[in-house]
C-alpha cells in the first residue's frame, strides 16, 4: 500500500492531500520546523502535525494559513504570540515596546534546573525575551495598545517582566487615551519568582483601575487556551469586554487540583469557554478568523464616541 492510499484510508486529512501533492510537484517543500503549541511536529520534521482533538493529520503550512484551526471540527490549535500579532493587527503597523526587558533570578531558584537556565532555554526556543509581547498597532484602522502572552515561553507564566510589560502597556494606553487589548495565554504566576510574581497581579490590576475606572477607557480581554492561575485572577477577568476563543480552557485552579481538594468529580468541559459562557463569564465566544473584525467593530466606535478623548499613539 502506498503512503497516499494509507492516508486516504485513514480519512484524516480533510482535503489537504491534494494540496500537498500540488505543492510537492512544484519543487522541494520549505521547512516548517517551528513547533506550534499543541501541534506535535517532532515526529515529522515539522511538515505534518496531529490535531490533539480529533487526531487529524495536518500539513503545518496549510494549518497556519487556516489560522491554526482544524478543518475537521473547527478545533482551535495553539498559536504563538507572533502569529497572534500577525492575525490581529493591520499589516506593517506593529511597533513593539520594551523588548529588552529580561528576567533576573532574584531568589537563586533551583529545582531540576536553575531558573536562569530555564529562561535562557525558552529564549532560544521562542526568540522572545519573556512570555509576553507588547506594543501598538492598527486594528481595522484603529490604533490600539496590544499585549499578547505566549504559552510557549515557560507556559506563559507571569513573572516580574511580564507584569511590568503589561503594566507599562496599560499606562501607555491610559496616557494616550487608547483602547487596550490583552490576549491571555498563561499557566499562571511564575513560581520561580515567588512573591515577586504574585505582586504582579496587584500591580496590573491597579493600572487597569486607573485606565478603566478613573479615565473611563476601554480594555478588552481575550481568553485563549489556556488562561489560568494568577492571570485569570487579575487581568484576564477585568476586561470591560471579555472575549473567549472556542473551547478556551479558563480557570483559577485546574480540574485536577479542584478534584483533589474537594474530593469531587468535575464534569468534562466544566472550565471550557462554552460552559463558562452559559454561566455568564465571557461576554462573547468569537471564532479566531473573526476576531480581528470583532475587535475593530468594538474599538472603532469607542474612539468615535463623544466622551472619548481622541489622541495619537505616536
C-alpha positions in Angstrom: 0.0 0.0 0.0 1.3 3.4 -0.9 1.7 6.2 1.6 -1.1 8.2 -0.2 -3.5 5.3 -0.1 -2.8 4.8 3.6 -3.6 8.5 4.3 -6.8 8.2 2.2 -7.9 5.1 4.1 -7.3 6.9 7.4 -9.5 9.8 6.1 -7.7 12.2 8.4 -6.7 14.9 6.0 -9.8 17.0 5.3 -8.8 17.7 1.7 -5.1 18.6 2.3 -3.6 15.6 0.5 -4.3 17.1 -3.0 -2.9 20.4 -1.9 0.2 18.8 -0.5 0.8 16.9 -3.8 0.3 20.0 -5.8 2.8 21.8 -3.6 5.3 18.9 -3.9 5.0 18.8 -7.7 6.3 22.4 -7.9 9.5 21.7 -6.1 11.1 20.9 -2.7 8.9 21.7 0.3 10.1 24.5 2.5 10.9 23.5 6.1 8.2 24.2 8.7 10.4 23.4 11.7 8.7 25.6 14.3 6.6 23.7 16.8 3.1 25.1 17.2 2.0 24.6 20.7 -0.4 21.7 20.9 0.7 20.5 17.4 3.1 17.6 17.7 5.6 18.2 14.9 8.6 16.5 16.4 8.0 13.1 14.7 7.5 14.5 11.2 10.2 17.2 10.9 7.7 20.0 11.2 5.8 19.2 7.9 2.9 17.4 9.4 1.1 17.6 12.7 -1.6 15.7 14.5 -4.6 17.6 16.0 -4.8 16.5 19.6 -8.6 16.8 19.5 -9.7 14.7 16.5 -6.4 13.0 15.5 -6.4 14.6 12.1 -3.0 14.8 10.4 -2.5 18.4 9.3 0.0 19.8 6.9 1.5 22.6 9.0 1.9 25.1 6.2 -1.8 25.0 5.3 -2.8 24.8 9.0 -1.0 28.1 9.6 -2.8 29.6 6.5 -6.1 28.4 8.2 -5.1 30.3 11.3 -4.3 27.1 13.1 -7.9 25.9 13.1 -8.5 22.2 12.4 -10.8 21.9 9.3 -12.5 18.7 10.7 -14.3 20.2 13.7 -13.1 23.8 13.9 -10.8 23.0 16.9 -8.6 26.0 17.8 -5.0 24.9 18.0 -2.3 26.8 19.9 -0.6 29.9 18.3 2.5 31.7 19.4 2.4 35.4 20.2 4.0 36.5 16.9 1.3 34.6 14.9 -1.4 36.2 17.0 0.0 39.6 16.4 0.1 39.0 12.6 -3.5 37.8 12.9 -4.7 40.7 14.9 -3.1 43.9 13.7 -3.1 45.5 10.2 -0.1 44.6 8.1 3.1 46.6 8.7 1.6 48.6 11.6 3.0 46.8 14.6 5.5 48.7 16.8 6.9 46.6 19.7 7.7 48.1 23.1 10.0 47.1 26.0 11.7 44.3 24.0 14.9 44.5 26.0 13.4 43.6 29.4 14.9 40.3 30.8 14.0 38.4 34.0 16.5 38.3 36.9 16.9 35.3 39.2 16.5 37.3 42.4 15.8 34.2 44.5 18.5 32.0 43.1 15.8 29.4 42.4 16.9 25.9 41.7 14.8 22.7 41.3 15.6 20.2 38.5 17.3 23.1 36.7 18.1 26.7 37.6 15.7 29.4 36.8 18.3 31.2 34.7 18.8 28.1 32.6 15.1 27.7 32.1 14.7 31.4 30.9 17.7 31.1 28.6 16.3 27.8 27.1 12.9 29.4 26.5 14.5 32.5 24.9 16.4 30.3 22.5 13.3 28.2 21.7 10.9 31.1 21.1 13.1 34.0 20.1 11.4 36.1 22.8 12.9 37.7 25.9 9.9 36.7 28.1 6.3 35.4 27.9 4.6 38.5 26.5 4.9 40.8 23.6 3.6 44.4 24.0 3.3 47.2 21.5 1.0 49.4 19.5 -0.6 48.9 16.1 -3.7 49.4 14.0 -6.7 47.0 14.1 -9.1 47.8 11.3 -7.6 51.3 11.1 -7.9 52.0 14.8 -4.7 52.5 16.9 -4.6 50.3 20.0 -2.2 49.2 22.6 -1.8 45.4 22.5 -0.3 42.8 24.7 0.0 39.1 23.6 1.1 36.4 26.0 3.0 33.4 24.7 2.4 29.9 26.3 5.5 28.6 24.6 7.7 30.6 26.9 7.7 28.8 30.3 3.9 28.1 30.0 3.2 31.8 29.6 3.9 32.2 33.3 3.6 35.7 34.7 6.8 36.9 36.3 8.1 40.4 37.0 8.9 41.1 33.3 5.5 40.0 32.1 3.8 42.1 34.8 6.0 45.1 34.2 5.4 45.0 30.4 1.6 44.6 30.7 1.6 47.5 33.3 3.6 49.8 31.1 1.4 49.0 28.1 -1.7 49.8 30.2 -0.1 53.1 31.4 0.8 54.0 27.9 -2.7 53.3 26.7 -4.1 55.4 29.5 -1.7 58.3 28.7 -2.8 58.3 25.0 -6.5 57.6 25.7 -6.2 54.4 23.7 -8.1 51.1 23.8 -6.1 48.4 25.5 -6.3 44.7 24.3 -4.6 41.8 26.2 -4.6 38.3 24.7 -4.1 35.9 27.6 -2.4 32.5 27.3 -0.8 31.5 30.6 -0.5 28.8 33.2 -0.5 31.5 35.9 2.1 33.1 38.2 5.7 32.1 37.8 6.7 30.1 40.9 10.4 30.6 40.3 10.0 34.3 41.3 7.8 33.7 44.4 6.2 36.8 45.8 7.7 39.0 43.1 5.5 37.1 40.7 2.4 37.3 42.9 2.6 41.0 43.3 2.3 41.5 39.5 -1.4 40.7 39.9 -2.0 43.7 42.1 0.3 46.0 40.0 -1.6 45.2 36.8 -5.0 45.5 38.5 -4.0 48.9 39.9 -3.0 50.1 36.4 -6.2 48.8 34.9 -8.3 50.5 37.6 -6.9 53.9 36.6 -7.3 53.1 32.9 -10.9 51.8 33.2 -12.5 53.5 36.2 -10.7 56.8 36.6 -10.1 57.5 32.9 -13.1 55.6 31.5 -11.1 54.0 28.8 -11.7 50.6 27.1 -10.0 47.4 28.0 -10.7 44.2 26.1 -9.5 40.9 27.5 -9.2 37.8 25.2 -9.1 34.4 26.8 -7.3 31.6 24.8 -6.3 28.1 25.7 -5.2 28.1 28.5 -5.9 31.1 30.8 -5.3 30.0 34.4 -4.0 31.0 37.8 -2.9 34.5 38.6 -3.6 35.8 35.1 -7.2 34.7 35.4 -7.4 36.2 38.8 -6.2 39.6 37.6 -6.1 40.9 34.0 -8.0 38.1 32.4 -11.2 38.8 34.3 -11.0 42.6 34.4 -11.9 43.4 30.8 -14.8 45.8 30.1 -15.5 43.2 27.4 -14.2 39.6 27.8 -13.9 37.6 24.6 -13.1 33.9 24.6 -11.9 31.6 21.8 -13.8 28.4 21.2 -13.1 25.8 23.9 -10.6 28.1 25.6 -9.7 26.5 29.0 -10.2 29.2 31.6 -9.8 28.6 35.4 -8.0 29.8 38.5 -7.3 26.3 39.8 -7.2 23.4 37.4 -9.5 20.4 37.3 -7.1 18.1 39.0 -6.4 20.5 41.9 -10.2 21.0 42.4 -10.9 17.3 42.4 -8.1 16.6 44.9 -9.1 19.4 47.2 -12.9 18.9 47.2 -12.8 15.2 46.5 -15.5 15.6 44.0 -15.5 14.7 40.3 -15.6 17.8 38.0 -17.6 17.3 34.7 -15.8 17.3 31.4 -15.8 20.7 29.8 -16.7 22.4 33.1 -13.9 25.0 32.6 -14.2 25.4 28.8 -15.3 28.7 27.3 -18.7 27.4 26.2 -19.6 26.2 29.8 -18.3 29.5 31.3 -20.3 31.5 28.7 -23.5 29.7 29.8 -22.8 30.9 33.3 -22.1 34.5 32.4 -18.3 34.7 32.5 -17.2 35.8 29.0 -19.3 38.2 27.0 -18.6 36.6 23.6 -17.1 33.5 22.1 -15.5 34.5 18.8 -14.0 32.2 16.2 -10.4 33.0 15.5 -10.9 34.0 11.9 -13.5 36.6 13.0 -11.5 38.0 16.0 -9.9 41.0 14.1 -13.2 42.1 12.7 -14.9 41.9 16.1 -12.1 43.9 17.8 -12.3 46.5 15.1 -16.1 46.8 15.5 -15.7 47.3 19.2 -12.7 49.6 19.4 -13.6 51.8 16.4 -16.9 53.2 17.8 -15.3 53.6 21.2 -12.9 56.2 19.8 -15.7 57.9 17.9 -17.8 58.4 21.0 -18.2 62.0 22.2 -16.9 61.1 25.7 -13.6 59.7 24.3 -10.6 61.9 24.1 -9.0 61.2 20.8 -5.3 61.3 20.6 -2.5 59.7 18.6 -0.3 56.9 20.0 2.7 58.1 18.1 
